[in-house]
Amino acid sequence: MKDPGHSSNRLRKPLLILEFTALATLLGSMLWFGSSTPPGEVLAPAWLLIPAVASLLVFTSFIGLMYLRWVVAAGAERQNRHKLIFALMALTMSSVWLYGIANTWISLNAP
């Protein structure tokens, strides 16, 4: 029988690397856009894909790490309950991310 802790330990390091690389990309792009865009000028919407994708990767890796810590580590008798609560939390966090991205995109195209 496979040990679930073994596979979760194998996934933890790549998820941490992804999370912190995406976070550095997100922060770097925000600093770069803030310093390179003159006041009063609008940034091209295509450039906003960089922080949008980076923030999605941060959220995705955070959710993956949360799954490993919470659901995989749970005992067999509580795992179904943890999966349900985790799914609701992941759906809520993803919805908030999508709402923020949609509002940002809509505000760029507003007259």
Backbone as JSON Lines, residues from 0, in Angstrom:
{"i":0,"aa":"M","n":[0.84,-1.18,0.0],"ca":[0.0,0.0,0.0],"c":[0.88,1.24,0.0]}
{"i":1,"aa":"K","n":[0.51,2.23,-0.82],"ca":[1.3,3.45,-0.93],"c":[1.07,4.35,0.27]}
{"i":2,"aa":"D","n":[2.12,5.04,0.64],"ca":[2.03,6.01,1.73],"c":[1.63,7.36,1.13]}
{"i":3,"aa":"P","n":[0.46,7.93,1.51],"ca":[0.06,9.21,0.94],"c":[1.01,10.34,1.3]}
{"i":4,"aa":"G","n":[1.7,10.22,2.41],"ca":[2.65,11.25,2.81],"c":[3.84,11.33,1.87]}
{"i":5,"aa":"H","n":[4.22,10.18,1.29],"ca":[5.37,10.15,0.37],"c":[5.08,10.96,-0.89]}
{"i":6,"aa":"S","n":[3.92,10.76,-1.49],"ca":[3.61,11.5,-2.72],"c":[3.37,12.97,-2.43]}
{"i":7,"aa":"S","n":[2.84,13.31,-1.25],"ca":[2.62,14.71,-0.94],"c":[3.95,15.42,-0.71]}
{"i":8,"aa":"N","n":[4.93,14.73,-0.12],"ca":[6.25,15.33,0.06],"c":[6.92,15.59,-1.28]}
{"i":9,"aa":"R","n":[6.66,14.73,-2.23],"ca":[7.23,14.88,-3.57],"c":[6.63,16.08,-4.29]}
{"i":10,"aa":"L","n":[5.37,16.4,-4.03],"ca":[4.7,17.51,-4.7],"c":[4.92,18.84,-3.99]}
{"i":11,"aa":"R","n":[5.26,18.81,-2.73],"ca":[5.37,20.04,-1.94],"c":[6.44,20.98,-2.49]}
{"i":12,"aa":"K","n":[7.63,20.47,-2.8],"ca":[8.72,21.33,-3.26],"c":[8.4,22.0,-4.6]}
{"i":13,"aa":"P","n":[7.91,21.27,-5.61],"ca":[7.57,21.96,-6.87],"c":[6.46,23.01,-6.68]}
{"i":14,"aa":"L","n":[5.49,22.72,-5.81],"ca":[4.43,23.7,-5.57],"c":[4.97,24.95,-4.87]}
{"i":15,"aa":"L","n":[5.89,24.77,-3.93],"ca":[6.5,25.92,-3.27],"c":[7.33,26.75,-4.25]}
{"i":16,"aa":"I","n":[8.08,26.07,-5.11],"ca":[8.88,26.78,-6.12],"c":[7.95,27.55,-7.06]}
{"i":17,"aa":"L","n":[6.89,26.92,-7.51],"ca":[5.92,27.58,-8.38],"c":[5.3,28.79,-7.69]}
{"i":18,"aa":"E","n":[4.89,28.61,-6.44],"ca":[4.22,29.69,-5.72],"c":[5.13,30.91,-5.56]}
{"i":19,"aa":"F","n":[6.36,30.71,-5.13],"ca":[7.25,31.84,-4.89],"c":[7.79,32.45,-6.18]}
{"i":20,"aa":"T","n":[7.95,31.65,-7.23],"ca":[8.34,32.2,-8.53],"c":[7.22,33.06,-9.1]}
{"i":21,"aa":"A","n":[6.0,32.57,-9.0],"ca":[4.85,33.33,-9.49],"c":[4.66,34.6,-8.66]}
{"i":22,"aa":"L","n":[4.87,34.51,-7.35],"ca":[4.75,35.69,-6.49],"c":[5.8,36.73,-6.85]}
{"i":23,"aa":"A","n":[7.03,36.3,-7.09],"ca":[8.09,37.23,-7.5],"c":[7.75,37.87,-8.85]}
{"i":24,"aa":"T","n":[7.21,37.08,-9.76],"ca":[6.8,37.61,-11.07],"c":[5.68,38.62,-10.91]}
{"i":25,"aa":"L","n":[4.72,38.31,-10.06],"ca":[3.6,39.22,-9.81],"c":[4.08,40.54,-9.24]}
{"i":26,"aa":"L","n":[4.89,40.48,-8.2],"ca":[5.4,41.7,-7.58],"c":[6.31,42.48,-8.52]}
{"i":27,"aa":"G","n":[7.17,41.76,-9.23],"ca":[8.05,42.41,-10.19],"c":[7.29,43.12,-11.31]}
{"i":28,"aa":"S","n":[6.26,42.48,-11.82],"ca":[5.49,43.1,-12.9],"c":[4.73,44.32,-12.39]}
{"i":29,"aa":"M","n":[4.23,44.25,-11.16],"ca":[3.52,45.41,-10.61],"c":[4.49,46.58,-10.42]}
{"i":30,"aa":"L","n":[5.69,46.32,-9.92],"ca":[6.68,47.38,-9.75],"c":[7.11,47.95,-11.1]}
{"i":31,"aa":"W","n":[7.33,47.06,-12.05],"ca":[7.76,47.5,-13.38],"c":[6.68,48.34,-14.07]}
{"i":32,"aa":"F","n":[5.43,47.89,-14.01],"ca":[4.34,48.65,-14.63],"c":[4.16,50.0,-13.95]}
{"i":33,"aa":"G","n":[4.31,50.02,-12.63],"ca":[4.16,51.27,-11.9],"c":[5.24,52.29,-12.22]}
{"i":34,"aa":"S","n":[6.45,51.81,-12.46],"ca":[7.54,52.75,-12.73],"c":[7.69,53.07,-14.22]}
{"i":35,"aa":"S","n":[7.22,52.22,-15.1],"ca":[7.43,52.45,-16.54],"c":[6.25,53.16,-17.21]}
{"i":36,"aa":"T","n":[5.11,53.22,-16.56],"ca":[3.95,53.88,-17.15],"c":[3.88,55.32,-16.66]}
{"i":37,"aa":"P","n":[3.98,56.28,-17.57],"ca":[3.91,57.69,-17.16],"c":[2.52,58.02,-16.6]}
{"i":38,"aa":"P","n":[2.44,58.98,-15.7],"ca":[1.14,59.37,-15.13],"c":[0.18,59.84,-16.22]}
{"i":39,"aa":"G","n":[-1.05,59.39,-16.14],"ca":[-2.07,59.77,-17.11],"c":[-2.15,58.85,-18.32]}
{"i":40,"aa":"E","n":[-1.14,58.03,-18.53],"ca":[-1.16,57.09,-19.65],"c":[-1.75,55.76,-19.21]}
{"i":41,"aa":"V","n":[-2.43,55.11,-20.13],"ca":[-3.06,53.83,-19.84],"c":[-2.16,52.7,-20.33]}
{"i":42,"aa":"L","n":[-2.01,51.69,-19.52],"ca":[-1.22,50.52,-19.88],"c":[-2.02,49.66,-20.84]}
{"i":43,"aa":"A","n":[-1.37,49.11,-21.83],"ca":[-2.05,48.23,-22.79],"c":[-2.61,47.02,-22.04]}
{"i":44,"aa":"P","n":[-3.87,46.66,-22.29],"ca":[-4.5,45.55,-21.56],"c":[-3.77,44.22,-21.7]}
{"i":45,"aa":"A","n":[-3.09,44.0,-22.81],"ca":[-2.38,42.72,-22.99],"c":[-1.28,42.54,-21.96]}
{"i":46,"aa":"W","n":[-0.67,43.64,-21.51],"ca":[0.38,43.55,-20.5],"c":[-0.16,43.06,-19.16]}
{"i":47,"aa":"L","n":[-1.44,43.25,-18.93],"ca":[-2.02,42.82,-17.66],"c":[-2.18,41.3,-17.57]}
{"i":48,"aa":"L","n":[-1.94,40.61,-18.68],"ca":[-1.98,39.15,-18.63],"c":[-0.85,38.59,-17.77]}
{"i":49,"aa":"I","n":[0.28,39.32,-17.7],"ca":[1.41,38.84,-16.9],"c":[1.03,38.75,-15.42]}
{"i":50,"aa":"P","n":[0.55,39.84,-14.79],"ca":[0.16,39.7,-13.38],"c":[-1.07,38.82,-13.18]}
{"i":51,"aa":"A","n":[-1.96,38.77,-14.17],"ca":[-3.15,37.92,-14.03],"c":[-2.76,36.44,-13.98]}
{"i":52,"aa":"V","n":[-1.89,36.03,-14.89],"ca":[-1.45,34.63,-14.91],"c":[-0.6,34.32,-13.68]}
{"i":53,"aa":"A","n":[0.25,35.27,-13.29],"ca":[1.08,35.06,-12.1],"c":[0.22,34.92,-10.85]}
{"i":54,"aa":"S","n":[-0.81,35.75,-10.72],"ca":[-1.68,35.63,-9.55],"c":[-2.47,34.32,-9.57]}
{"i":55,"aa":"L","n":[-2.87,33.87,-10.77],"ca":[-3.55,32.58,-10.87],"c":[-2.63,31.45,-10.43]}
{"i":56,"aa":"L","n":[-1.37,31.52,-10.82],"ca":[-0.41,30.48,-10.42],"c":[-0.15,30.52,-8.91]}
{"i":57,"aa":"V","n":[-0.11,31.72,-8.33],"ca":[0.05,31.83,-6.87],"c":[-1.13,31.17,-6.18]}
{"i":58,"aa":"F","n":[-2.35,31.49,-6.62],"ca":[-3.54,30.9,-6.0],"c":[-3.6,29.39,-6.2]}
{"i":59,"aa":"T","n":[-3.26,28.94,-7.41],"ca":[-3.32,27.51,-7.7],"c":[-2.32,26.73,-6.85]}
{"i":60,"aa":"S","n":[-1.11,27.22,-6.75],"ca":[-0.12,26.51,-5.93],"c":[-0.47,26.59,-4.45]}
{"i":61,"aa":"F","n":[-1.02,27.73,-4.01],"ca":[-1.45,27.85,-2.62],"c":[-2.56,26.84,-2.31]}
{"i":62,"aa":"I","n":[-3.51,26.71,-3.21],"ca":[-4.6,25.76,-3.03],"c":[-4.05,24.33,-3.04]}
{"i":63,"aa":"G","n":[-3.08,24.05,-3.91],"ca":[-2.47,22.72,-3.94],"c":[-1.75,22.4,-2.64]}
{"i":64,"aa":"L","n":[-1.01,23.37,-2.12],"ca":[-0.32,23.15,-0.83],"c":[-1.32,22.99,0.31]}
{"i":65,"aa":"M","n":[-2.39,23.76,0.26],"ca":[-3.43,23.64,1.29],"c":[-4.07,22.25,1.22]}
{"i":66,"aa":"Y","n":[-4.27,21.73,0.02],"ca":[-4.83,20.39,-0.14],"c":[-3.9,19.35,0.49]}
{"i":67,"aa":"L","n":[-2.6,19.49,0.21],"ca":[-1.64,18.52,0.75],"c":[-1.61,18.57,2.28]}
{"i":68,"aa":"R","n":[-1.66,19.76,2.83],"ca":[-1.58,19.91,4.29],"c":[-2.84,19.48,5.0]}
{"i":69,"aa":"W","n":[-3.97,19.69,4.34],"ca":[-5.23,19.51,5.06],"c":[-5.94,18.22,4.7]}
{"i":70,"aa":"V","n":[-6.11,17.94,3.42],"ca":[-6.9,16.78,3.0],"c":[-6.07,15.51,3.02]}
{"i":71,"aa":"V","n":[-4.88,15.54,2.43],"ca":[-4.05,14.34,2.36],"c":[-3.62,13.91,3.76]}
{"i":72,"aa":"A","n":[-3.36,14.88,4.63],"ca":[-2.91,14.57,5.98],"c":[-4.04,14.12,6.91]}
{"i":73,"aa":"A","n":[-5.28,14.27,6.48],"ca":[-6.42,13.89,7.33],"c":[-6.55,12.37,7.4]}
{"i":74,"aa":"G","n":[-7.1,11.92,8.48],"ca":[-7.37,10.49,8.63],"c":[-8.45,10.05,7.67]}
{"i":75,"aa":"A","n":[-8.51,8.76,7.41],"ca":[-9.46,8.22,6.42],"c":[-10.91,8.5,6.81]}
{"i":76,"aa":"E","n":[-11.21,8.5,8.11],"ca":[-12.59,8.7,8.53],"c":[-13.05,10.15,8.35]}
{"i":77,"aa":"R","n":[-12.13,11.09,8.26],"ca":[-12.49,12.5,8.11],"c":[-12.16,13.05,6.73]}
{"i":78,"aa":"Q","n":[-11.6,12.24,5.88],"ca":[-11.12,12.75,4.6],"c":[-12.25,13.26,3.71]}
{"i":79,"aa":"N","n":[-13.4,12.6,3.7],"ca":[-14.5,13.06,2.85],"c":[-15.0,14.44,3.3]}
{"i":80,"aa":"R","n":[-15.1,14.65,4.6],"ca":[-15.54,15.94,5.11],"c":[-14.51,17.03,4.76]}
{"i":81,"aa":"H","n":[-13.24,16.69,4.9],"ca":[-12.19,17.64,4.57],"c":[-12.2,17.97,3.07]}
{"i":82,"aa":"K","n":[-12.46,16.96,2.24],"ca":[-12.52,17.21,0.8],"c":[-13.67,18.15,0.45]}
{"i":83,"aa":"L","n":[-14.82,17.97,1.07],"ca":[-15.97,18.83,0.8],"c":[-15.69,20.27,1.23]}
{"i":84,"aa":"I","n":[-15.18,20.44,2.42],"ca":[-14.88,21.79,2.91],"c":[-13.78,22.42,2.07]}
{"i":85,"aa":"F","n":[-12.78,21.64,1.72],"ca":[-11.7,22.14,0.87],"c":[-12.23,22.57,-0.49]}
{"i":86,"aa":"A","n":[-13.11,21.77,-1.09],"ca":[-13.68,22.11,-2.39],"c":[-14.45,23.42,-2.31]}
{"i":87,"aa":"L","n":[-15.21,23.62,-1.25],"ca":[-15.96,24.87,-1.08],"c":[-15.0,26.06,-0.92]}
{"i":88,"aa":"M","n":[-13.95,25.87,-0.15],"ca":[-12.96,26.94,0.02],"c":[-12.24,27.25,-1.28]}
{"i":89,"aa":"A","n":[-11.83,26.24,-2.0],"ca":[-11.13,26.45,-3.27],"c":[-12.04,27.14,-4.28]}
{"i":90,"aa":"L","n":[-13.3,26.74,-4.32],"ca":[-14.26,27.38,-5.22],"c":[-14.47,28.84,-4.85]}
{"i":91,"aa":"T","n":[-14.56,29.13,-3.56],"ca":[-14.73,30.5,-3.1],"c":[-13.52,31.35,-3.45]}
{"i":92,"aa":"M","n":[-12.33,30.83,-3.17],"ca":[-11.1,31.59,-3.48],"c":[-10.96,31.82,-4.98]}
{"i":93,"aa":"S","n":[-11.26,30.82,-5.77],"ca":[-11.17,30.97,-7.23],"c":[-12.2,31.97,-7.75]}
{"i":94,"aa":"S","n":[-13.37,31.97,-7.16],"ca":[-14.41,32.92,-7.56],"c":[-14.01,34.35,-7.23]}
{"i":95,"aa":"V","n":[-13.42,34.56,-6.08],"ca":[-12.94,35.9,-5.71],"c":[-11.85,36.35,-6.67]}
{"i":96,"aa":"W","n":[-10.93,35.45,-7.02],"ca":[-9.89,35.79,-7.99],"c":[-10.51,36.17,-9.33]}
{"i":97,"aa":"L","n":[-11.44,35.36,-9.81],"ca":[-12.08,35.62,-11.1],"c":[-12.86,36.93,-11.07]}
{"i":98,"aa":"Y","n":[-13.53,37.22,-9.97],"ca":[-14.27,38.47,-9.82],"c":[-13.32,39.67,-9.89]}
{"i":99,"aa":"G","n":[-12.18,39.58,-9.22],"ca":[-11.2,40.66,-9.25],"c":[-10.62,40.88,-10.64]}
{"i":100,"aa":"I","n":[-10.3,39.79,-11.32],"ca":[-9.75,39.9,-12.68],"c":[-10.8,40.48,-13.63]}
{"i":101,"aa":"A","n":[-12.04,40.02,-13.52],"ca":[-13.11,40.53,-14.38],"c":[-13.36,42.01,-14.13]}
{"i":102,"aa":"N","n":[-13.4,42.43,-12.88],"ca":[-13.6,43.85,-12.58],"c":[-12.47,44.71,-13.1]}
{"i":103,"aa":"T","n":[-11.24,44.22,-13.0],"ca":[-10.1,44.96,-13.52],"c":[-10.21,45.1,-15.04]}
{"i":104,"aa":"W","n":[-10.55,44.02,-15.71],"ca":[-10.65,44.04,-17.16],"c":[-11.79,44.94,-17.63]}
{"i":105,"aa":"I","n":[-12.93,44.88,-16.94],"ca":[-14.08,45.73,-17.28],"c":[-13.75,47.21,-17.07]}
{"i":106,"aa":"S","n":[-13.03,47.51,-15.97],"ca":[-12.7,48.91,-15.7],"c":[-11.74,49.47,-16.73]}
{"i":107,"aa":"L","n":[-10.94,48.64,-17.36],"ca":[-10.04,49.11,-18.41],"c":[-10.81,49.48,-19.68]}
{"i":108,"aa":"N","n":[-11.89,48.77,-19.93],"ca":[-12.67,49.0,-21.15],"c":[-13.82,49.96,-20.95]}
{"i":109,"aa":"A","n":[-13.98,50.49,-19.74],"ca":[-15.07,51.42,-19.46],"c":[-14.75,52.79,-20.08]}
{"i":110,"aa":"P","n":[-15.78,53.46,-20.59],"ca":[-15.54,54.78,-21.21],"c":[-15.21,55.84,-20.19]}
